[in-house]
Amino acid sequence: MTQLSAEIVPVTPFQQNCCILYDTEAKTGVVVDPGGDVERIVAAIEAAGIAIEAIWLTHGHIDHAGGAMELKERLGVDIVGPHRDDAFLLSGLENQALMFGVGGAVRNCTPDRWLEEGETVGFAGHVFEVLHTPGHAPGHVVFFHRQAKFLHAGDVLFAGSIGRTDLPGGDHAALIHSIKQKVLPLGDDVGFICGHGPGGRLGDERRTNPFLT
């Protein structure tokens, strides 16, 4: 298997980690969570010379999905994910924009494919397992590459913190369950990228994250 790589493009005032996952040899990949600033995302794709095969969404909050429809049209690719329990969030992205006082090109989003627990997605021979991890959002999913020991955690888990649960559909108990029963058992040596800020390793979070003790 060739090398899996990731480029993070911070976007919008939320400083969300839009992520370009790609194979360094095949130069194909996906965009995960294009929250906005689509021109910046496209420029990063073109600078890296990557052929994008799909857009993957971890969940339906505006800072992760606000630019998805515009990017879909620019690239001519499908939007994959999240779980259908986030349909109400994706169909209300324009209302979310009003609530947070952000405008621009935010449009309601309809994925081409919803994802379920146990499905897989991938590109260039890289297979990612889909885990349904509600709590931050009811339809949140994460993407796990078992061979590379790599997790895209979205807004479920951060370095030293966890996702907020005070937004519509949030559930603190469900989030803790998702982390402890689905995410942490993937292995202490699994590295992760998250939706905001630096990533880390699951073992460090299991041992030191104050929200998980």
PyMOL commands that set and color helices and strands:
alter all, ss='L'
color gray80, all
select helices_A, chain A and resi 38-48+62-65+68-75+84-90+93-100+172-186+202-208+210-212
alter helices_A, ss='H'
color red, helices_A
select strands_A, chain A and resi 4-11+16-23+28-32+51-56+78-80+120-123+126-132+141-145+150-152+157-158+161-162+191-193+200-201
alter strands_A, ss='S'
color yellow, strands_A
deselect
rebuild
show_as cartoon
